[in-house]
Amino acid sequence: MNRAVRSLQTRLVLRLATLFIAGAAVLAGFLAWRAYDTANSLSDRELSLRAEDLARYVTADGHLVLSTALQDAYADPASGDVFAIRRADGRMVAASPPAFGQMAQRWAATGDDPAYLRFSGLPGGRDFYGLGLTVDSAAGPLSIWVARAAGATALVHSFLEEFVFDIAWVIPLFMMLVLAVAVLAIRGALKPLREVSEVASSIGPASTSVRLPSAGVPAEIVPLVGAVNRALDRLEQGFAVQRQFTANAAHELRTPLAIVTAALDGLKASGDLEKLKADVARMNRLVEQLLSVARLDAIALDISADVDLNQPAKDVVALLAPWAVAQHRAIGLSATERPVMVRGNGYAITDAVRNLVENAVVHSPVDAEVTVAVHADGRISVSDRGPGVPAAQREQIFERFWRGAGARTHGAGLGLPIVAEIMKAHGGTVTVGDAPDGGAIFSLAFSPAPRAGGRG
């Protein structure tokens, strides 16, 4: 299903639009029906009033005495108005035109309720419609028929029709306005859900303490938010147990490994002993990396100190140079004359550089040199002369425990992920590319420390 159709907002808008369109059609039809019904009702009312008016002009002796204006109006053929008045004894009082009186003379007497009629046959060949009813007068009850030519009310119908059409085009505009207001109302009502979604998308292994807010969330969604928060509580507890287990296991391993290392140093040198020492060294490195991972996961780094990037670079080179020489490799340092100050944690930066240098030494060929360079723009780079990193793997190498196909068994895939976590905590980045002279070059990019007294 299309994502837009799956959207709750889209579904509500479509349903409202359908409802409004159907409502507009029904309303327009109702207005048209009422307009024509009103026109017919007005015509019937006018004919009834005309019959009552004619009855008032009948004298007690049974004669119709009309004013000159009314006589002229009924005598005008263009008016299309006809009438016939008959007494209860069947005698015709008056008719206009006389032919209509002759026609009405044959009809049955009228009653109190109007009897509607439609006829033709008068001179001119026009169709007429009207009604007949009994009206009291000075001469007693009279049967009065009044009618008008078809089309005589065309002006009224035209007026009402124009009115309906004028209103009809306003209805869609009004419905569109109402729909727009409804869309805005729906968006406003769904805003808390979008905010909850944004909070949910920010939750990860490094932010398991974040919980979904329930303030302003619709009552129907509150149980779901509560269930998700309880699930996050259980996940956080599971992560905490896992981190504690990793830290405890690493701490428990450090002591026996230290004892084994000391015992091996006291033994007579041999080929097997050197292999055993290398294995124990790898185990020591793995334990240290596990402790670093546990600390990064459990404790937020304090990055408030001002650090000169030259210092951690020098410390790492001084620490690892003897080990690199023992591996038949060399480490070179290119520092800057002036301090390169960044805001961060000196111990964590040293740990990141150390992991990069250890990784570079292991991947460099024998007698090659690993270069640690400090740059004035707030970067530390570590380059080697090894096989480099394929472009397809430059994102994967920073994932925990990831090791490429055919990788050596010197590590567990934790060094580079530790570097990535440290740089993330510093708001910086770690990237890998091709070194100018072959091999790989890793760059740690920091934000410069704000100057004293300056604005951040």
Buried (B, 14 or more C-beta within 10 A) or exposed (E): EEEEEEEEBBEBBEEBBEEBEEEBEEBBEEBBEEBBEEBBEEBBEBBBEBBBBBBEBBEEEBEBEBEEEBEEEBEEEEEBBBBBBBBEEEEBBBBBBEBBBEBBEEBEEBEEEBBEBEBEEBEEEBEBBBBBBBBEBEBEBBBBBBBBBBEBBEEBBEEBBEEBEEBBEEBBEBBEEBBEEBBEEBEEBBEBBEBBEEBBEEBEEBEBEBBBEBEEBEEEBEEBBBEBBEEBEEEBEEBEEEBEEBBEBBEEBBEEBEEBBEEBEEEEEEEEEEEBBEEBBBBBBBBBBBBBBBBBBEEEBEBEEEBBBBBBBBBBBEBBBEBBEEBEBBBEBEBBEEBBBBBBBBBBBBBBBBBBBBBBBBBBEEEBBBBBBBBEEBBBBBBBBBEBBEEEEBEBBBEBEBBEEEEEEBBBBBBBBBBBBBBBBBEBEBBBBEBEEEBBBBBBBBEEBEEEEEEE
